[in-house]
């Protein structure tokens, strides 16, 4: 007689077949019996005599449960294609290198960065058919750099005649001639002081009738010019670049963004510290747009931005960064960029 010790299973009973005198063993709950045969319990083995015999092992005994293996059909063609695609992606992957320069103050950062931009433009040898494409930020951080660029232009060390610029962002619904619009900011602090062609200046229009189309047209214009050669960028106290607030996708493109409250507070100083005057929305390039540039120069100035930085290599704690970082220049360059063979000017002797 077959006896199962687990609770909840029916008692085995003995019945006689009408056709012969042989004895058959069955269970009151056949469905449970069938599940038991296929389940986690010890398997029932069919002997040569036709009777069912239990193998004598139960789940409560020291026997590890092994889940049944699923047989998957392997498509060798797809596997080969995926392997080749992965190899191609690895070959096309950019190898990024980063250089960190720490300066004494914001003015030193501006002078260093301006000299580096001039060096890159000069080495590029831009022409009308092959201009140097430069990405530019706004805000207080790049002001020393723009001031130094204007001075270098007055000294005849650089020309912006064959330079095309793309600005990072612009407020939505702020009049173009408003003193705090980024159109006004760029012309007041840089463009009107150098020999740049106005048609080579690209700034997002926050008053466009279709903001999404404005963003798409901006991306198409960047592509039409062959991409951005060098993107100058600042960083906010919370780590945002342009108006890409923390958590923005690394693949994001130019789009409409709602400003975070911390960003509104930070920009209130430009609007007489009146939060009601600060725009709530903006147009901004995406993180992917910035990282598509062949080179990115990231400026970080001010002790209040220390916590937006991760410790550089070799510095173990953010406390060290607090002591060392008063003004910082990060230069991020793809190692396989053949068009960027010039090295930045060496830091001044200490």
N, C-alpha and C positions, 0 to 999 in steps of 0.2 A: 504494500500500500504506500502511495506517495504522500508524504506529510510535509507541509511547509510550516515553519515555526513563526513566520511573520504574522502580525495581527491584521485583522481585516480580511483575511482570505477564508473562503468557505471550507468546511470540513470535507475531506475526501470520502466518497461513498463507493460501495461495491455494487455493481449491477450486472445482471446476466443478459447476454445477447439472446434474442429470439431465434436466431439462425443456428446457433451452436451452443455448446456448453462452456465455451471459453469465457473466462472472466475478464471484463474490461474495467479499467480504472478511469474514472472521470471526475469532474469537479462541478459543484453546483453553479459556480460562476465561470462559465467558459471564457468570457471576455477577459476576466482577470487572469485566467490561466494562460491565455494566449499572450497577454502583455508580459506575464512572468517569463514566458519562454523567450521573449525578445528583449527583456529589460535588463536591469543592472544585476539581477540575481545570478546565481550560478546557472550555467546553461544546461538544458536538458539534452541528453544524448540518446540517440535512437540506436539500440543495440541490434544485433543481427536477428534476434528472435521477434523483433517487432515491438517489444515493450519499451516504455520510456523510463529512463533511469536518471535520477538526479546525480550531479557530480559531487555532491556532498559539501560544496562551498557556499557560504552565504555572505551577504554584504557586510554583516557585522564582524566578520573575521578579518584578520590582517591581510587584506588583499587589495592592492591599489587598483582603483578604477581607471580603466583606459578607455577614452572616448573612441568611438569608431572613426577610422580614417575616411575622409571624403576623397574620392577619386576625381580629380579635375582634368578636364581635357586641355591639353597644352597645344596651343596653336603655334607651331614653330615659326611660321611665317611672320605672325605678329610679334613674336618674341624677338626675332631677328631685326625687324623694323624698329622696335623700341630700343634695342641695344645700339643700333646705328644712330638713332636720333639722340640718345643720351651722349654718345661719343661726340656728335656734332655740337651739341649744346656746351659740352665741356671745352671744346676747341674755341667756340665763340665767346666763352665767358671772359669778362674783363677781370684782370688781376689788379686789384686796387691797392695803391700804396698811399700812405698819409704821412705828411711831415708836419711837425708841431713847432711853432716858434712863439716864444714868450717874450713880450716886450715890457718896457717899464710903464708906459701909459698909452692912452688912446691916440695921442698925436704921433707917437713912434709907430704904432700900428698903421695909421693912415699913410705915413711917409713910406714905410716898408712896402705896403700893399700897392701904393701908387707906382713905385719904382718897378715892382714886379709886373704890373699890368703893362707899363710902358715897354718893358723888356720883351714881354710876350707879343705885343702888337708889332714892335720893330722886327723881331725875329720872323714873324709871320709874313711880313712884306705884303700887306693887303693891297688889292687893286679894286677898281670898280666892278670887274667881273668876279673877283674872288675876295670879298670883304672879310674883315675880322668880325665875328659875331660875338657880342659881349652881353651877358646877362647882368642886370643891375638891381640892387635892392633900394629900399627907402628906410627912413627912420633916422635915429640919432647916431647909430653905430657907423654907417659909412660916410658921415659928414667929413671927418678928417681926411679920408681917402679922396673924396671929391675935391676938397680944398687943395690937397697936394697935387692931384691931377691937373687942376686949373693952373697951378703954378708951374708945373713941368711943361704944360702947353705954351704958356707965356714965354718960357725960356727956349722954346723951339725944339724940345726934346721928343715931342710926340704930336702927331696929327690924327684927328678923328674924321678926316675927310672920307676915308674908306672903312669906317667902322659902323656896323649895324648893331643897334641895341634893342634888347627886349627887357622890359621891366617886369618885376615879379608880381605886382599886385596893384589893385586900385579899389577904393571904396565904391560901394553901390549907392546910387541916388545922391551923391555929393556933387554939386556943380563943378564942372571942369575948371572954372576960373576961381574956385574957392581956394583961399590961401593954404589950406591944409590938404587939398587934393594932391595926389601923387604926380599929376601932370604939372601942377604949379611947383611942387617940390623939386622935381628933376630939372625943370627949366631954370628955376631960380638958383639952384646950387651947382649945376654942372653945364647943361646943354647951351645956355646962352653965353657961356664964357669960353667955349671951344668952337672949332670949325666943323662941327658935325652937320650933315645935311638933314633937315627936318624930316624928309621922307624916309630916312633910315632909322628914325626913332619909332619904336613900337611900345605903346602903353595901352593897357586894357581900358575900355570905355565902360565905366560903371553906369552910364546913362543910356546904353544901347537899348533899343526896343526889344531885342531878343538876346538875353544874356547868355544863354546856352550857345547860340550861334556865334556870338562874340568870342566865347572861349574856344570853340572849335576852329574858328578862323585864325585865332592866335596860334594854336598848335600847327595849323597848316602853314602859316607864315614861317614858323621856326623850321619846319621840315623843308620848305621851299628854299631857304637860305643854307641848307646843308647841316643844320643843327648848330648848337651853341658851342663855341670854342672854349670860352671861359665864363663861368657863372660866379659872380661875386654875391655872397649871401651873408646876412646877419642872423642872429639867433635871439629869440625872446627869453625872458626870465624862466618861462615854463618849458623851454626847449623847442618852441615852434620856429619853423623856417617859412618865410613869407607869411601867409595866413593859414598854413597847414598846422592845425592844432594837434597836440599829442593824441596819438591814436589814428592819425591819418594813414591811409594805405600807402605803402611804399611804391605802388604802381600807379598812384593817382596822377591824373592829368589836370590841365587847366580847367577850372570849374568855379561854381558859385559856392561860397562858404558862409556859414553863420559864425560870427566871432564869439569866442569863449569870453566869459565874464572877466577872467584875468587879463585878457588882451584888451578888453574895453577899458578896464581900470588903468592899464599901462599907457594906453593912448589918450587918456583923458587930459594929460598934461599939454597936449597939442590943441585942446579945445577948451582952454581956460578952466581946466579941472571940472568941467560940467559934463557929467555922464550922459545927460539927455542930448547933448550935441554930438556925441560920438556915434558914427554909423554902426549899425548892427550887422551888416552884411558886407561882403567884399567879393571881388574876383581875384583869384590867385592861381599861379602856376602850381602844379602838383609836385609831390616829392619825386615821382618818376620823371617829370619834366626836368627837374634840376639834375637828377642823377644821370640823365642821358647826355649831359654836357661832357665834353672831353676833359674838362678840368673844373673843379669847384674850389673856390677860396672862401672859407668860412671865417668870419670875423666875430670874435666874442670879446666884449669890453665891459668892464664894470664888475665889482664884487658881488652885486645882486644877481649875477648870472652864473655864479659858481655852481649852484645846485642843478643847473641845466646841463652840466657836463658830466660825462663819465670820467673816472680817473685815467689819464694817459698811461701808456705802458711804462712800467717802472715805478709808478706812484701807487702805493697800496691803499691809501685812504683818501676820502674827500677832504680831510683836514689838510693834507699836503697841498691839494689843489687850492684850498682857501689861502694858503700862504704864498703860493707861487703865481696863481693866475689872477693878475689884475688886468691884463690885456693879452689876448691870444690870437694867433693866426694859424688856422689849419689850412694846409694845401693838400687837397685830395686829387690824385692823378692816376689814371690808368697806366700801368707799367708798359702795356703794349701799344701805347699811343705814339705812333711814329712821327706825328706832326708836332709833338711837344718834346723836343730834344734839349731845349734850353733849361738849365737849372736856375732856381731863384738866386738872387744876389745873396752873398754870404752875410750872416748877421754881423752887425758892427761889433768891434772889440769891446769887451767889458772892462 
